[in-house]
Amino acid sequence: MQDVRRKGHDTERAFVRWLKVNGFPDATTSRAVLGHDGFAQFSDIIGVDGYNIEVKNRVKLNIGESLAQATDGVSTPICVVKPYGVVDPADWWAITYVRYMADWWKP
């Protein structure tokens, strides 16, 4: 179990580094700030205002469960998924509910 947690935290830190390079200087892992395993909050990543970001690094994923984990009813939940073998976070997947994307599609 320890190896799984370490892998998860390594993935979260890689995504935080990518966020910082791409204009989100306050991004950090909730574990780094709260000092525990990340189970008491809605988000693996904090410091990106308006979003709850849950980061997953696994071969099999329950998308609904992962989005529910990031949902607090206030912020936009996003599940960032590291596909197997993909190193660059720019090529990872970001999944959310369609209701949060409607404004993006408006002309």
C-alpha positions, -999 to 999 in steps of 0.1 A, spaced: 0 0 0 29 24 8 41 21 -28 7 30 -42 5 61 -20 40 71 -30 32 67 -67 1 88 -62 20 116 -45 47 115 -71 20 120 -98 4 148 -79 38 166 -75 45 162 -113 12 178 -120 19 206 -96 52 213 -113 34 215 -147 8 238 -132 35 262 -119 53 263 -152 19 271 -169 9 301 -148 -4 287 -115 23 297 -90 2 289 -59 -6 253 -69 6 227 -44 -5 192 -32 -29 192 -3 -7 166 13 22 191 13 1 217 31 -20 196 54 6 170 62 -14 138 59 -26 114 33 -50 137 15 -82 121 27 -98 150 46 -103 174 17 -120 174 -17 -89 181 -37 -54 166 -43 -42 199 -57 -49 232 -40 -41 268 -51 -60 267 -84 -90 289 -74 -124 276 -84 -113 240 -91 -111 208 -71 -84 187 -88 -82 150 -81 -51 133 -96 -52 96 -105 -24 73 -117 -38 39 -122 -46 15 -150 -82 9 -140 -102 40 -129 -138 45 -117 -144 79 -133 -177 85 -114 -161 78 -81 -131 100 -88 -153 129 -99 -175 125 -68 -144 126 -47 -136 160 -61 -171 174 -58 -179 198 -30 -208 216 -47 -189 249 -50 -158 244 -71 -155 227 -105 -144 191 -100 -117 179 -123 -102 145 -124 -67 145 -140 -57 111 -151 -21 100 -160 -25 74 -187 -1 44 -184 33 52 -198 26 89 -204 51 111 -187 43 147 -197 13 161 -177 4 181 -208 -7 148 -224 -27 136 -194 -65 136 -194 -88 161 -176 -123 149 -170 -153 168 -156 -190 169 -158 -205 184 -190 -225 210 -170 -191 227 -162 -181 228 -198 -211 245 -214 -196 280 -211 -165 269 -228 -185 259 -259 -204 292 -263 -192 314 -291 
